[in-house]
Amino acid sequence: MIKLCTNIDGSYIDIIDGFIFEHYPSPWVITQNRISDSALLCGYFENDNEKQSHLEHIKQQLGRNIPLNFTSEIIEQDWKSAYKLHFKPWSYKKFHLVPTWLKETYPVPNGEKGLYLDPGMAFGTGNHESTRLCLEFILDDHSSLVKNKSFIDLGCGSGILSLVAYQMGFQQVVGVDNDEDAVRISKENASLNFHYNNIEFITYDLVKAESPLGFFDYILANIQADILCEQPQTILNMMKTRSVLILSGILNTESDSVIQTFTETYKYKKLEFCKKVMGEWTAIKFW
């Protein structure tokens, strides 16, 4: 196993984190020292060809603006478990996301809810701002949920958002992703937490949109702005008269373009919207 590492200034973490998020599954991970605000970017590769390909790509995408001075070493570490270093417990409004390997040391308090998850390499830990913004919207809205409401998660990753929606009270939950491994991991995470009958995880490519997925009361797409803006009609076609639509994976600088694209594409009524911002990322709620 080959390990590449470079020191990076803490001011570049959001940019690099966004690059990793948009190119998952990714061999790159970030370790941050929050006291010194320094950080380490490391990549794990099985051979020289794989290392060189990813090295050229990251230098092309980031190297012009960020100093990247990599050192290389041969290691025996299982790089597929490296993500575990960066998946930390997270909580919001008495709801907790906890890694499965911390289950014995992080009990969910009485009267509160939680999910125990093993997201797998780079399929979404819930720690990224775009995912946390979606979780906050779902948890903010859960008191208004009623029986028989339906939810769809477009780009489900490790299934976190779908599982939270199910636990918050949605009667029908569908999670879709174009990556078969993501769908497999989502199913595994569901089985870790409860016996589920009303959650369906399926492999589906939103860009190709081979067949319609139906209509839903709550639609969530945590993807990235360029794909969202390429597929507004496909996504909007899933809305009912009083549906809620959450879009995330959007950089702050891209939010106005996404809002304009979706409000101009939806012809049935004027879409109202609000935004949540965290770091460099924005999530938008339409209704």
N, C-alpha and C positions, 0 to 999 in steps of 0.2 A: 504494500500500500504506500502511495506517495502523498505526502502532506506538504502543501504550500501555505505559507503564512506571511502576512505583512502587517506592521503596525499602522493604524489609521487614527487620525484625529477624531474626537467625538463629534465634531461638527459635521462630519460626513456620514454619520451612521444612518440617518433617515434616507439619504440618497441611495446608499448601498443596500439598505433594507428593502427599499422599493424595487431595486434591480433584482434582488433575490426573489422577492414576491412575484414579480412579473415573469420570471423565467423558471418557475418550479416545474418538475422536481429539480432541485439545485444541489450541487456538491458543496456550495459555500455556506459557511456559518459565521456569525459574529459573536465575539465574546467582549462584553463591555465592563470596564471598571468604573462604576458610577462615582467613586470618590475622586479619582484623578481625571475622569472624563476621557480617558484613553480607551482604545479598543484594538482588538485583534481580528483580522479577517483571515479565515483559513478555508482551504479547499482540500478535499480528499479524493484521490483518484486511483484507479486500479492499475493503470499502465501509463507509459510516457505519451502515447498518442492521445489518450483521453485528457491527460494533464495539459498538453500543449494546445489542444482545441479549446478548452475552457479558458486557459490563460490568455490566448489571443482574443477571445470574445470579450472577456471582462476588461482587458486593456483597451480594446477598441471602443467599448461602451462608456467606460469610466476613467480611463487612464489620462485623458487630455486635461481633466479638471481635478483629479484626485491623485496625489502621490501614491504609487503602488510599487513597493520594493520587496518583492517576494523572496523568501528563502525556501529551500527545498530539503526534505529529509524523508528517509524510508522509515515507516513505522509498522507496527503490528496491530494498531487499534482498529476496531470494527467501525469504520466511518459511518455505516448505516445507523449506528446508535448515537451519533454525534448530536443529533437534534435534541436528545434528552437533556443536554446541558443548557438548553435555551427555552425549554417549556417549563414555565413556573406557574404555580397556582394563581388564579385570578378570580376576583369576586366583584359583584356589582348588585346592589339592591337585594342582598340576602341570597344571591345565587353564586355558586362556586364552580369553577372549572379546575380539576385537579388531575395531575398525571397519575396513571395507574400505579407507578412505582413509588408514589408517595401516599398511597391509600392508608397505610398503617400509621403514618405520622401526621396526616392532615385530615382528621375527621370533620365532616360537615356538621356544623352546630345544629342542635335540636331546633326544629321549627323553620329551618332553612333548607334550600334545595341545592343539589349539585350533580355534576357529571364527572365520572372518572374516565379518562381518555388516554389512549395511546395513538397519537396522530400518524405515526410512521414518518419516514424521512420527507420533510418539506411539503406535506400535504395540509398543513394548517394546524397551528397549536392554539389559536385563539389569542396569542400574544401580539399579533400584528394589529396596528391601529385600525385598518380597514375592517377586520373581523370584529374587533371590540366595538366599533361604532355600530355595526349591525346588531350585535348582542344587546347593546344599550337600547336601540330602537325596539327590539323584540320585548325586552324586559320592561321598558317604559309602557308598552302597549298592552301587556298581558292582562291587565285588569279589565280591559274592554272586550276581551275575547268571549265568545259565546259558543255553545255546543254546535257542532257540525261545521265550524269554519275550516277552510282548507288553506294549506300553505305549500309553496314550492320554493326550493332552494336551487337556483341555477348556478352551477359551479360549486358543488357541495364540498369538494376537498375531502377532509376527514370526517365530514358529517356533523360538525359541531353545531352549526346553526339549525339544522334540521332536528337534531336531538333536543336542543333547547326549546325549539318551538313545540315539539311533541310534549315535553315535560311541562310546558307552560299552559297547555290546554287545547291546542289545535287537534281537531278530530281526525283530519286527513293530512298527512305530510308526505311530500314527494321530494327527494333529493336527486339531482342529475349532475353528471360530470362526463366530459369526453374522455377521461382517463379511467380505464378499467381498474387500475390499482386503487384509485381514489374511491371508487364505488365499493370495492372489496373492503377497504379499511373502514369506510362508513358503516358497512354492515357489521363488521367486527366490533366497532365502538358501540353500536346499538345493542348488540348482544351482551356487552360487558355491563350494561346498566339496567336493562329491564327486558322482559318478554314483550316484544312489540308486534302488534298486528296491523297497525294503521300507518306504518312508515314503509315507503317503497323507495329503494335506491336503484337507479337505472343508468346505464351508459347512454349518453345522448350528446350529440354535437349541436350546440346552439347555432353555430355558423351555417351548418348544412341544413339544419331544421327539416329532417326527412319527413316528419309527420307532426301534427299539432299535439301539444301535451294536454290541452284542455283549458278550463277556466278556473281561477283560484281567487280566494278572498285576500290572500296575503302573498305577494310575489317578492322574492329577494334575489338580487343578482350581484354577487360580490366577485366581479371579474376584473376588468380593467377598462378604462375610458374608451379606447379605440374600438374594442369589440362592442361595447354598449352602444356607441354611436353608429356602428355599422348595422346593428340589429334592433333598432327601436321598435319597428312594427311587429317583429316576431315576439318581442317581450310584451308590448302593449296589447297584443291580441289575446293575451292570457287574462286580461283584466275583466272583472264583472263591473256592474254599474257603480258599486261602492267599494271597490278593491283598494288596497294599499299596496304601493310599489316602493321598495327600498333598493337603491342603487349604491354600490360601494366599489372600492378598488380605484378610486378617483383621486388624483392629485389635486390640491387646492387650485392650481392654475388651470385645471381642466373642467372645473365644476360648472362654470358659466356656459361652456359649450355643450355639456351634457344636458343641462337644464333646457337650453334653447332647443336642442335636437328633439327631446321628448315632448316638450310642450307644443312644439310646432307639428309634430307627427300625430299626436292624439287629437282626433277631429270631433269626438263626441261631446266633449265639454271642456271647460277651462280647468286644467290641472292645478290644484294648489300644491305648494311644496314648502318644506323647511329643511334645514341642513344641520348636521353635526360635524364638527371639525376636531381633529386630534393630530397634533404635529403637522405634517405636510399632507395629511389625507382628509378627504371629505366623503361623507355619506349623505345621500339625498332621499328624503321621504316624499313621495307624491300621493295624492288622494283626490 
